[in-house]
């Protein structure tokens, strides 16, 4: 007898058509893939009412929860799969991914090892284990683990790319070059592999090879704004006013699943806390009544810090996958996919606070975004943001080889003043770490000046 996903008791319209589980699941998957998450979740839940042990449905509902930053629910669903099928290596690997996203890296590593023990040729679990090992600076074991992953999945560009990163850390330059080149051969539009290879050449004082690499990349993707941007960043050629939208979106879409863990645990990310502390000095106690924009909200790390001040909390970001994570926090009233300057330019005295942690490092020329922020602020509204600090040889700003801009203190203050924004405070702070080294920046609070 086939299982059926029936409508809830008390909601049985006449002439109702019953669906077999596999038919209902197929519809749920289409809804899920097309972004109709609420409808997909409802259908998955109905299927599980009829067939509580349906592993595929448990898997896809767990994936949906994971995509929306509902880690505990996702973990419980995958644990149900493991209870039903304890030798399901994929389930152990997926549980590891969820636990890693929740910051439970030790438990995640054990899940990956269990997946490999159950299925020694589980390439994704090996790759994921390699990521964990790199985070713990176990570079030699990570290299071996990535090599084993490549042995079972030689056509995975990601595995070769990760191996390249590990070989750079282990000082095997020739091996790293070969790994990056193989990743590019498998995936010619693999921007990160092209960029890391170029950066390796530059770090090894092999600038001509870096220049040749960009020329080759531009033959593969002629006119691609991301390639031109990274060429400017790596080679010091004329920098554009800001990072291209497609570059920023791709970088953060790719990082969305592990963004919080990567920033907080691996990079000692402090920008949100430092910025809210600076802003609190200029504000009265939280009153839950302000219109606040979290500009470049990402996964929503700043949302809980801003919520006590907010009557209406809006988040915007270029990355849809980041916004899906932010939605899972259920702290924002509105979330919008938008480019920051264009969004601000469409507002007029809409916000009491514009808060932007670690976003303006993707802007070179600050005048357009500062002017738009001033327009979008109410009278006496506050603009709080961070910048990375340019070294003493920079004139106003610098586009760095890692693809982010840094700015001078004088340039920031002058540009704020020109936009009608008075600097309330500007403090030099350590925002995070990068490859173990501190990244210095400015924590800035400015206030919109009233017109006479």
MOWOKA-V871930 format. One record per backbone hydrogen bond with DSSP energy under -0.5 kcal/mol. CO is the residue of the C=O (numbers start at 1). NH is the residue of the N-H. Records with the same first field share a line. If there is no record, write none. Layout:
CO->NH + NH
This chain:
3->21
4->6
5->19
8->11
11->13
13->16
16->18
19->5
20->24
21->25
22->26
23->27
24->28
25->29
26->30
27->31
28->32
29->33
30->34
31->36
32->35
35->37
36->40
37->41
38->42
39->43
40->44
41->45
42->46
43->47
44->48
45->49
46->50
47->51
51->54
53->55
54->58
55->59
56->60
57->61
58->62
59->63
60->64
61->65
62->66
63->67
64->68
65->70
66->69
69->71
70->74
71->75
72->76
73->77
74->78
75->79
76->80
77->81
78->82
79->83
80->84
81->85
85->88
87->89
88->92
89->93
90->94
91->95
92->96
93->97
94->98
95->99
96->100
97->101
98->102
99->104
100->103
103->105
104->108
105->109
106->110
107->111
108->112
109->113
110->114
111->115
112->116
113->117
114->118
115->119
119->122
121->123
122->126
123->127
124->128
125->129
126->130
127->131
128->132
129->133
130->134
131->135
132->136
133->138
134->137
137->139
138->142
139->143
140->144
141->145
142->146
143->147
144->148
145->149
146->150
147->151
148->152
149->153
153->156
155->157
156->160
157->161
158->162
159->163
160->164
161->165
162->166
163->167
164->168
165->169
166->170
167->172
168->171
171->173
172->176
173->177
174->178
175->179
176->180
177->181
178->182
179->183
180->184
181->185
182->186
183->187
187->190
189->191
190->194
191->195
192->196
193->197
194->198
195->199
196->200
197->201
198->202
199->203
200->204
201->206
202->205
206->210
207->211
208->212
209->213
210->214
211->215
212->216
213->217
214->218
215->219
216->219 + 220
217->221
221->224
224->228
225->229
226->230
227->231
228->232
229->233
230->234
231->235
232->236
241->364 + 365
244->248
245->249
246->250
247->251
248->252
249->253
250->254
251->255
252->256
253->256
255->258 + 259
256->259
258->262
259->263
260->264
261->265 + 266
262->266 + 267
263->267 + 269
267->433
270->274
271->275
272->276
273->277
274->278
275->279
276->280
277->281
278->282
279->282 + 283
290->292 + 311 + 312
291->352 + 353
292->294 + 314
293->295 + 355
294->296 + 297 + 316
297->300 + 301
300->303 + 304
302->305 + 306
303->307
304->308
306->309 + 310
307->310
308->288
309->289 + 290
312->292 + 314
313->333 + 334
314->294
315->336
316->296 + 297
317->338
318->320
319->323
320->324
321->325
322->326
323->327
324->328
325->329
326->329 + 331
327->330
334->315
336->317 + 338
339->343
340->344
341->345
342->346
343->346
344->347
351->378
352->382
353->293 + 355
354->384
355->295
356->358 + 386
359->362
360->363
361->405
362->243
366->370
367->371
368->372
369->373
370->374
371->375
372->376
373->377
375->349
376->350 + 351
378->381
381->448
382->354 + 384
383->446
384->356
385->444
387->442
388->407
391->394
394->396
395->397
396->408
397->395
398->400 + 406
400->403
404->400
406->398
407->390
408->412
409->413
410->414
411->415
412->416
413->417
414->418
415->419
416->419 + 421
417->420
420->449
422->424 + 447
425->445
427->443
429->431 + 441
431->270 + 271
432->439
434->437
437->434
438->440
439->431 + 432
440->389
441->429
442->387 + 444
443->427
444->385
445->424 + 425
446->383
447->422
448->380
